[in-house]
Amino acid sequence: MAIATLLPATTAFIQRAPRMLIGAEWVEAADGQTMPLRNPATGEQLCVVPRATVDDVDRAVLAARQAFDDSPWSRTRPRERQNLLWKLADLMQRDAELLAQLECLNNGKSAAVAQVMDVQLAIDFLRYMAGWATKIEGSSVEVSVPLMPDQQFHSFIRREAVGVVGAIVAWNFPLLLACWKLGPALATGCTVVLKPADETPLTALKLAELVQEAGYPDGVFNVVTGTGITAGSALTRNPLVDKLTFTGSTAVGKEIGKIAMDSMTRVTLELGGKSPTIVMADADLGSAAAGAASAIFFNQGQVCCAGSRLYVQRKHFDNVVADIAGIANAMKLGSGLDTSVDMGPLISARQQERVWRYIEMGRDSGATIACGGEQFGPGYFVKPTVIVDVDQQHSLVQEEIFGPVLVAIPFDDEADALRMANDSPYGLGASIWSNDLAAVHRMIPRIKSGSVWVNCHSALDPALPFGGYKMSGVGREMGYAAIEHYTELKSVLIKL
């Protein structure tokens, strides 16, 4: 066992007084209430943070509104926005180990993995978005205006910042998801109120410190911690918010979308998934098995685009499942501070119980547990599990479990694989494992998902838009598509 030593800065941050950032001030909740955070690896209380009230959220939105309308930020030029994002990314690079340790303690994931993946991907994304700050363009248009045939006109289209952004993020990748929303917002000149997940606000609070250190004006970035029921709802309903961006469950996202439509608030929703992993007969089966295992067991299966449905051509099904089960059985579970650990705990006792109910549902329906199927503590651990002998219409196949549970089903031919892959209310991601490029290119346009990976899974890049079809959401994160979602178009017509 090799337990990483906590940095003094990590310990100090956890032990600090519970505060959140509103405008220029680090404040308690208006009524002084706090809520506990727990270490998922032990179940023990880690620290407390403010439980924001509706008034707290309203003050944060007003601070963002004033910063957008009246502060120097409203007149900041593209080069300055670019340089500030670069400065923020540099500060995150400096504090990468601290951010990773906070993510580990608060979320349960491996600190070592968090540093090279979660934190580094967030840094890379901010640097990518910094480049877009100086490349936001409008266009000129030659118009006819047929009702005024004798007049001359000059016409152009501007792309302008949408305004105040209310951002609500999930607990599985707290820092990365926050940066996915913060990057395009700051690049375009918006202001932000961030409501991190109830369970995982620590890296959002540290991010707020770094935003201040980078030199952003007061009110440009605000963080309110608290419950979704109170703080999240207040942010969603505040009429001064111009855009809502949410990453989380489909059920909550649908409610946010309905509320947003009442006030015509712009909205981006990155929601749930039940992504298929398709292994064709010609695939490199060893690589496919290892890739399928990583697709579902990475981050304890708590990934919106996790490859939670495995479809393998029938003649190779048993061998591929056996290989994945072998990988799962060899995985070491434990604290994310232990560098020898392969998988950490789930986020909470509630999530552990949810995942366990699905496993028990499979047992009760006669499915076969090929490996795993156990839970233990202290902490919120579920062993990596593979389930076979399941009907395509079973809840295990149709519903998002959000844990280390893989359901495997054989298929007979390409059409069969496509039919089952698309037989889902979700459409976030999918992967095809094959060396037959003709087959791959036939399949890609027929798979109904926002991302298709070939011979890999959940491979993300800042330049590639990420989002889903169907119940997996509305809009896209990353890429130039994100810039479009944080701006409005304004048509201008000048009679000469």
C-alpha positions as CSV (number, residue, x, y, z in Angstrom):
1,M,0.0,0.0,0.0
2,A,1.4,3.4,-1.0
3,I,-0.7,6.2,0.5
4,A,-0.1,9.6,-0.9
5,T,0.8,12.3,1.7
6,L,-1.7,15.2,1.8
7,L,-0.2,18.5,1.0
8,P,-0.3,21.0,3.9
9,A,-2.4,23.3,1.6
10,T,-4.9,20.5,1.1
11,T,-5.3,20.0,4.8
12,A,-5.6,23.8,5.4
13,F,-8.2,24.1,2.7
14,I,-10.4,21.4,4.2
15,Q,-10.0,22.9,7.7
16,R,-10.8,26.5,6.7
17,A,-14.0,28.2,7.8
18,P,-17.0,27.4,5.5
19,R,-17.3,30.2,3.0
20,M,-18.6,30.7,-0.6
21,L,-17.8,33.4,-3.1
22,I,-20.4,36.1,-3.9
23,G,-19.1,39.2,-5.7
24,A,-15.9,40.2,-3.9
25,E,-16.7,38.5,-0.6
26,W,-16.2,35.1,0.9
27,V,-19.4,34.7,3.0
28,E,-21.3,32.2,5.1
29,A,-24.9,31.3,4.2
30,A,-27.3,34.1,5.1
31,D,-28.8,32.0,7.9
32,G,-25.5,30.5,9.0
33,Q,-26.5,27.0,8.0
34,T,-23.9,24.5,6.8
35,M,-24.0,21.0,5.3
36,P,-21.5,18.2,5.9
37,L,-19.3,16.6,3.2
38,R,-18.1,13.0,3.5
39,N,-15.1,11.2,2.4
40,P,-16.5,8.4,0.2
41,A,-13.6,6.1,1.0
42,T,-14.4,6.1,4.7
43,G,-17.9,7.5,5.1
44,E,-16.5,9.9,7.7
45,Q,-17.2,13.6,7.7
46,L,-14.6,15.6,5.8
47,C,-15.7,19.1,6.5
48,V,-18.7,21.4,6.2
49,V,-19.6,24.1,3.6
50,P,-22.3,26.8,3.5
51,R,-25.9,25.7,2.7
52,A,-26.9,28.6,0.5
53,T,-30.4,30.1,0.9
54,V,-32.5,31.6,-1.9
55,D,-31.3,35.0,-0.8
56,D,-27.7,33.9,-1.2
57,V,-28.3,32.8,-4.7
58,D,-30.2,35.9,-5.6
59,R,-27.2,38.0,-4.3
60,A,-24.8,36.0,-6.4
61,V,-26.9,36.4,-9.5
62,L,-27.2,40.2,-8.9
63,A,-23.4,40.4,-8.5
64,A,-23.0,38.6,-11.8
65,R,-25.6,40.8,-13.4
66,Q,-23.8,44.0,-12.3
67,A,-20.4,42.6,-13.4
68,F,-21.8,41.9,-16.8
69,D,-23.6,45.2,-17.2
70,D,-21.6,47.8,-15.3
71,S,-18.1,46.6,-14.3
72,P,-14.8,46.8,-16.3
73,W,-15.5,43.2,-17.4
74,S,-18.2,44.5,-19.8
75,R,-15.6,46.4,-21.7
76,T,-12.8,43.8,-21.6
77,R,-11.3,43.2,-25.0
78,P,-10.8,39.8,-26.5
79,R,-7.0,39.8,-25.9
80,E,-7.5,40.5,-22.2
81,R,-10.1,37.7,-21.9
82,Q,-7.7,35.4,-23.6
83,N,-4.8,36.3,-21.3
84,L,-6.9,36.0,-18.1
85,L,-7.9,32.4,-19.1
86,W,-4.3,31.6,-19.8
87,K,-3.4,33.0,-16.3
88,L,-6.2,30.9,-14.7
89,A,-5.0,27.8,-16.5
90,D,-1.4,28.5,-15.3
91,L,-2.5,28.8,-11.7
92,M,-4.4,25.5,-12.0
93,Q,-1.2,23.9,-13.4
94,R,0.7,25.3,-10.4
95,D,-1.9,23.8,-7.9
96,A,-2.6,20.6,-9.9
97,E,-1.7,18.3,-7.1
98,L,-3.8,20.2,-4.6
99,L,-6.8,20.2,-6.9
100,A,-6.4,16.5,-7.5
101,Q,-6.2,15.7,-3.7
102,L,-9.3,17.8,-3.1
103,E,-11.1,15.9,-5.9
104,C,-10.0,12.6,-4.4
105,L,-11.1,13.3,-0.9
106,N,-14.4,14.8,-1.9
107,N,-15.3,12.5,-4.8
108,G,-13.4,9.2,-4.0
109,K,-11.5,9.0,-7.3
110,S,-7.8,8.3,-7.5
111,A,-5.8,11.4,-6.8
112,A,-3.1,10.3,-9.2
113,V,-5.6,9.7,-12.0
114,A,-7.4,12.9,-11.2
115,Q,-4.2,14.9,-11.6
116,V,-3.3,13.5,-15.0
117,M,-6.9,13.3,-16.3
118,D,-9.5,15.5,-14.6
119,V,-7.2,18.4,-13.7
120,Q,-5.1,18.3,-16.8
121,L,-8.1,18.0,-19.1
122,A,-9.6,21.0,-17.4
123,I,-6.4,23.0,-17.8
124,D,-6.1,22.0,-21.5
125,F,-9.7,23.0,-22.1
126,L,-9.3,26.4,-20.6
127,R,-6.2,27.0,-22.8
128,Y,-8.2,25.8,-25.8
129,M,-11.1,28.2,-25.0
130,A,-8.6,31.1,-24.4
131,G,-7.8,30.9,-28.1
132,W,-11.4,31.3,-29.1
133,A,-11.7,34.6,-27.2
134,T,-9.9,36.4,-30.0
135,K,-11.6,34.5,-32.8
136,I,-15.3,35.3,-32.2
137,E,-16.6,36.6,-35.5
138,G,-19.6,38.2,-37.0
139,S,-20.2,38.7,-40.7
140,S,-21.3,41.3,-43.3
141,V,-24.3,40.6,-45.5
142,E,-25.4,42.1,-48.8
143,V,-29.1,42.7,-48.3
144,S,-31.9,43.5,-50.7
145,V,-34.7,45.0,-48.5
146,P,-37.2,44.7,-51.3
147,L,-39.7,47.1,-49.7
148,M,-37.1,49.9,-50.0
149,P,-35.6,49.4,-53.5
150,D,-34.2,52.9,-53.9
151,Q,-32.2,52.9,-50.7
152,Q,-28.6,51.8,-49.9
153,F,-27.8,49.8,-46.8
154,H,-24.9,48.4,-44.8
155,S,-25.7,45.2,-42.9
156,F,-23.8,43.0,-40.6
157,I,-24.3,40.3,-37.9
158,R,-22.7,40.5,-34.5
159,R,-22.0,37.7,-32.1
160,E,-22.4,38.9,-28.5
161,A,-22.0,37.3,-25.0
162,V,-25.3,35.9,-23.8
163,G,-25.0,37.5,-20.4
164,V,-25.3,35.9,-16.9
165,V,-24.8,32.2,-16.9
166,G,-26.2,29.9,-14.2
167,A,-24.1,26.7,-14.2
168,I,-25.0,23.6,-12.3
169,V,-22.6,20.6,-12.4
170,A,-22.7,17.0,-11.4
171,W,-20.5,15.2,-8.8
172,N,-18.7,12.7,-11.0
173,F,-16.1,15.2,-12.6
174,P,-16.7,18.3,-10.4
175,L,-13.7,20.4,-11.6
176,L,-13.7,19.3,-15.2
177,L,-17.4,20.0,-15.7
178,A,-17.1,23.4,-14.0
179,C,-14.3,24.3,-16.4
180,W,-16.4,23.1,-19.4
181,K,-18.9,25.8,-18.5
182,L,-16.5,28.4,-17.2
183,G,-14.2,28.4,-20.2
184,P,-16.6,29.4,-22.9
185,A,-18.4,31.8,-20.6
186,L,-15.3,33.7,-19.8
187,A,-13.9,33.5,-23.3
188,T,-17.1,35.2,-24.7
189,G,-17.4,37.8,-21.9
190,C,-20.2,36.3,-19.8
191,T,-20.4,36.2,-16.0
192,V,-21.1,33.0,-14.1
193,V,-22.9,31.8,-11.0
194,L,-21.7,28.2,-10.3
195,K,-23.7,25.8,-8.2
196,P,-21.6,22.7,-7.7
197,A,-23.1,19.3,-6.8
198,D,-24.3,19.0,-3.2
199,E,-21.7,16.3,-2.6
200,T,-18.6,17.8,-4.3
201,P,-18.1,21.6,-4.0
202,L,-14.5,21.7,-2.8
203,T,-12.7,22.1,-6.2
204,A,-15.3,24.6,-7.3
205,L,-14.4,26.7,-4.2
206,K,-10.7,26.4,-4.9
207,L,-11.3,27.3,-8.5
208,A,-13.0,30.5,-7.2
209,E,-9.9,31.4,-5.3
210,L,-7.8,30.9,-8.4
211,V,-10.2,33.1,-10.5
212,Q,-9.7,35.9,-8.0
213,E,-5.9,35.4,-8.0
214,A,-5.9,35.5,-11.8
215,G,-7.3,39.0,-11.6
216,Y,-10.9,38.7,-12.8
217,P,-13.1,41.5,-11.7
218,D,-15.5,41.0,-8.7
219,G,-18.7,39.3,-9.6
220,V,-17.5,37.7,-12.8
221,F,-17.4,34.3,-11.1
222,N,-19.5,33.4,-8.1
223,V,-19.8,30.0,-6.3
224,V,-22.8,29.1,-4.2
225,T,-22.8,25.8,-2.3
226,G,-25.9,24.1,-1.1
227,T,-28.6,21.7,-2.1
228,G,-30.2,21.3,-5.5
229,I,-33.6,21.7,-4.0
230,T,-32.9,25.1,-2.6
231,A,-29.8,26.7,-4.3
232,G,-30.1,24.9,-7.6
233,S,-33.8,25.7,-7.9
234,A,-33.3,29.3,-7.0
235,L,-30.6,29.7,-9.7
236,T,-32.8,28.0,-12.3
237,R,-35.7,30.3,-11.6
238,N,-33.9,33.6,-11.2
239,P,-35.1,36.0,-14.0
240,L,-31.7,37.8,-14.2
241,V,-30.1,34.6,-15.5
242,D,-29.7,34.7,-19.3
243,K,-28.5,31.1,-19.8
244,L,-28.6,27.9,-17.8
245,T,-26.1,25.1,-18.4
246,F,-26.6,21.9,-16.5
247,T,-24.8,18.5,-16.3
248,G,-26.5,15.8,-14.4
249,S,-29.4,13.4,-14.5
250,T,-32.0,13.3,-17.2
251,A,-34.8,13.7,-14.7
252,V,-33.4,16.9,-13.2
253,G,-32.4,18.2,-16.6
254,K,-35.9,17.8,-18.0
255,E,-37.3,19.9,-15.1
256,I,-34.7,22.6,-15.6
257,G,-35.5,22.7,-19.3
258,K,-39.2,23.1,-18.6
259,I,-38.5,26.0,-16.1
260,A,-36.2,27.6,-18.6
261,M,-38.8,27.7,-21.3
262,D,-41.2,29.6,-19.1
263,S,-38.8,32.6,-19.2
264,M,-37.2,31.6,-22.5
265,T,-33.8,31.3,-20.8
266,R,-31.2,29.8,-23.1
267,V,-30.3,26.3,-22.0
268,T,-27.7,23.6,-22.5
269,L,-28.3,20.2,-20.9
270,E,-25.7,17.4,-20.8
271,L,-27.6,14.5,-19.3
272,G,-27.5,10.7,-18.8
273,G,-26.4,7.9,-21.0
274,K,-26.5,4.2,-21.5
275,S,-23.7,3.9,-24.1
276,P,-23.2,0.8,-26.2
277,T,-19.8,-0.8,-26.8
278,I,-20.0,-2.9,-30.0
279,V,-17.3,-5.6,-30.5
280,M,-17.3,-6.9,-34.1
281,A,-16.0,-10.4,-35.1
282,D,-12.9,-8.9,-36.8
283,A,-11.8,-6.8,-33.8
284,D,-8.6,-7.2,-31.9
285,L,-10.4,-9.1,-29.1
286,G,-7.7,-8.5,-26.4
287,S,-7.8,-4.7,-27.0
288,A,-11.5,-4.7,-27.2
289,A,-11.9,-6.5,-23.9
290,A,-9.4,-4.2,-22.2
291,G,-11.2,-1.2,-23.8
292,A,-14.6,-2.4,-22.8
293,A,-13.5,-2.9,-19.2
294,S,-12.0,0.6,-19.1
295,A,-15.2,2.1,-20.7
296,I,-17.3,0.9,-17.8
297,F,-15.0,0.7,-14.8
298,F,-13.2,4.0,-15.1
299,N,-14.2,6.4,-12.4
300,Q,-16.2,3.6,-10.8
301,G,-18.6,3.6,-13.7
302,Q,-19.8,7.1,-12.7
303,V,-19.4,8.5,-16.2
304,C,-22.3,9.7,-18.3
305,C,-20.9,8.1,-21.4
306,A,-19.7,4.9,-19.7
307,G,-19.8,1.9,-21.9
308,S,-22.4,0.2,-19.8
309,R,-24.0,-2.0,-22.6
310,L,-21.6,-4.5,-24.2
311,Y,-22.6,-6.2,-27.5
312,V,-20.3,-8.8,-28.8
313,Q,-20.6,-10.9,-32.0
314,R,-21.9,-14.2,-30.8
315,K,-19.0,-16.5,-31.7
316,H,-16.6,-14.4,-29.5
317,F,-19.1,-13.5,-26.7
318,D,-18.0,-16.0,-24.0
319,N,-14.3,-15.3,-24.5
320,V,-14.6,-11.5,-24.4
321,V,-16.8,-11.6,-21.3
322,A,-14.4,-14.0,-19.6
323,D,-11.5,-11.6,-20.4
324,I,-13.4,-8.6,-19.0
325,A,-14.4,-10.6,-15.9
326,G,-10.7,-11.5,-15.4
327,I,-9.7,-7.8,-15.6
328,A,-12.5,-6.9,-13.1
329,N,-11.5,-9.7,-10.7
330,A,-7.9,-8.4,-10.6
331,M,-8.8,-4.8,-9.8
332,K,-7.9,-3.6,-6.4
333,L,-10.4,-1.4,-4.6
334,G,-9.6,1.2,-1.9
335,S,-8.9,4.8,-1.1
336,G,-8.0,7.1,-4.0
337,L,-5.0,8.2,-2.0
338,D,-3.5,4.7,-2.4
339,T,-1.5,4.8,-5.6
340,S,-1.8,1.0,-6.0
341,V,-5.6,1.1,-6.1
342,D,-7.5,0.5,-9.4
343,M,-10.9,1.6,-8.4
344,G,-12.2,3.9,-5.6
345,P,-15.6,4.1,-3.9
346,L,-18.9,5.4,-5.2
347,I,-19.8,8.9,-4.3
348,S,-22.2,8.2,-1.5
349,A,-24.2,5.6,0.5
350,R,-27.2,6.6,-1.5
351,Q,-25.4,5.8,-4.8
352,Q,-24.0,2.6,-3.4
353,E,-27.6,1.5,-2.5
354,R,-28.9,2.5,-6.0
355,V,-26.2,0.4,-7.8
356,W,-26.8,-2.5,-5.4
357,R,-30.5,-2.5,-6.1
358,Y,-29.8,-3.0,-9.8
359,I,-27.5,-5.9,-9.2
360,E,-30.1,-7.5,-6.9
361,M,-32.7,-6.9,-9.6
362,G,-30.6,-8.8,-12.0
363,R,-30.2,-11.7,-9.6
364,D,-33.9,-11.8,-8.9
365,S,-34.8,-11.9,-12.6
366,G,-32.5,-14.9,-13.3
367,A,-29.5,-13.0,-14.8
368,T,-26.0,-14.5,-14.3
369,I,-23.4,-12.5,-12.4
370,A,-20.3,-13.3,-14.3
371,C,-18.1,-11.5,-11.7
372,G,-18.4,-9.0,-8.9
373,G,-21.9,-8.4,-7.5
374,E,-20.7,-7.5,-4.0
375,Q,-20.6,-4.4,-1.9
376,F,-18.5,-3.6,1.2
377,G,-17.4,-0.8,3.5
378,P,-16.3,1.2,5.4
379,G,-16.9,3.6,2.5
380,Y,-19.1,3.1,-0.4
381,F,-17.6,0.3,-2.5
382,V,-19.2,-2.0,-5.1
383,K,-17.0,-4.5,-6.9
384,P,-16.8,-4.3,-10.7
385,T,-19.6,-6.4,-11.9
386,V,-20.5,-8.1,-15.2
387,I,-24.0,-9.4,-15.8
388,V,-25.1,-11.7,-18.7
389,D,-28.2,-13.6,-19.7
390,V,-30.3,-10.4,-19.7
391,D,-33.1,-9.5,-22.1
392,Q,-32.6,-6.3,-24.1
393,Q,-35.8,-4.8,-22.6
394,H,-34.7,-5.4,-19.0
395,S,-34.2,-2.3,-16.7
396,L,-30.5,-3.2,-16.4
397,V,-30.2,-2.6,-20.2
398,Q,-32.5,0.3,-20.5
399,E,-31.8,2.4,-17.4
400,E,-28.7,4.3,-16.4
401,I,-27.1,2.7,-13.3
402,F,-24.1,5.0,-12.9
403,G,-21.9,2.5,-11.3
404,P,-19.4,-0.3,-12.2
405,V,-22.0,-2.6,-13.7
406,L,-21.6,-3.9,-17.2
407,V,-24.5,-5.7,-19.0
408,A,-23.3,-8.0,-21.9
409,I,-25.5,-9.4,-24.7
410,P,-24.4,-11.3,-27.9
411,F,-25.5,-10.3,-31.4
412,D,-25.6,-12.1,-34.7
413,D,-24.8,-9.5,-37.4
414,E,-24.3,-5.8,-38.0
415,A,-28.0,-5.1,-38.3
416,D,-28.6,-6.9,-35.0
417,A,-25.9,-4.9,-33.3
418,L,-27.2,-1.5,-34.6
419,R,-30.8,-2.4,-33.6
420,M,-29.9,-3.1,-30.0
421,A,-27.4,-0.2,-29.8
422,N,-30.1,2.2,-30.8
423,D,-32.8,0.6,-28.7
424,S,-32.3,3.0,-25.8
425,P,-33.9,6.3,-24.6
426,Y,-30.3,7.7,-24.5
427,G,-27.8,8.7,-27.2
428,L,-24.7,10.2,-25.6
429,G,-21.8,8.0,-26.8
430,A,-21.0,4.7,-28.5
431,S,-17.9,2.7,-29.5
432,I,-17.2,0.3,-32.3
433,W,-14.4,-2.2,-32.0
434,S,-13.4,-3.3,-35.5
435,N,-10.7,-3.2,-38.1
436,D,-13.1,-3.3,-41.0
437,L,-13.3,0.3,-42.1
438,A,-16.1,-0.3,-44.6
439,A,-18.3,-1.7,-41.8
440,V,-17.3,1.0,-39.4
441,H,-18.2,3.8,-41.9
442,R,-21.5,2.0,-42.6
443,M,-22.3,1.9,-38.9
444,I,-21.3,5.4,-37.8
445,P,-24.1,7.4,-39.4
446,R,-26.7,4.8,-38.2
447,I,-25.8,5.0,-34.5
448,K,-27.9,7.6,-32.8
449,S,-25.5,9.2,-30.4
450,G,-23.5,12.5,-30.1
451,S,-20.1,10.7,-30.1
452,V,-18.9,7.6,-31.8
453,W,-15.5,6.2,-30.9
454,V,-13.7,3.6,-33.0
455,N,-11.3,1.2,-31.2
456,C,-11.5,3.5,-28.1
457,H,-14.1,4.8,-25.7
458,S,-14.7,8.1,-23.9
459,A,-11.8,9.7,-25.7
460,L,-12.4,13.4,-25.4
461,D,-10.7,16.4,-26.9
462,P,-11.4,20.1,-26.4
463,A,-11.9,20.6,-30.1
464,L,-14.7,18.0,-30.4
465,P,-18.2,18.9,-29.4
466,F,-19.7,16.6,-26.7
467,G,-23.4,16.1,-26.0
468,G,-26.2,13.8,-26.8
469,Y,-29.2,12.7,-28.9
470,K,-32.6,11.9,-27.4
471,M,-32.8,11.9,-23.6
472,S,-29.0,12.6,-23.3
473,G,-29.5,16.3,-23.6
474,V,-29.7,19.5,-25.6
475,G,-26.7,21.4,-27.0
476,R,-23.0,20.6,-26.9
477,E,-20.1,21.2,-24.6
478,M,-16.5,21.9,-26.0
479,G,-15.4,22.8,-29.4
480,Y,-16.7,25.9,-31.3
481,A,-20.2,24.7,-30.5
482,A,-19.7,25.8,-27.0
483,I,-19.0,29.4,-28.1
484,E,-22.2,29.3,-30.1
485,H,-24.1,28.3,-26.9
486,Y,-22.7,31.2,-24.9
487,T,-23.4,33.9,-27.5
488,E,-26.4,35.5,-29.2
489,L,-26.6,36.7,-32.8
490,K,-27.6,40.3,-33.5
491,S,-28.5,41.5,-37.0
492,V,-27.7,45.2,-37.8
493,L,-29.2,47.1,-40.7
494,I,-28.0,50.7,-41.4
495,K,-29.7,52.8,-44.0
496,L,-27.1,55.0,-45.6
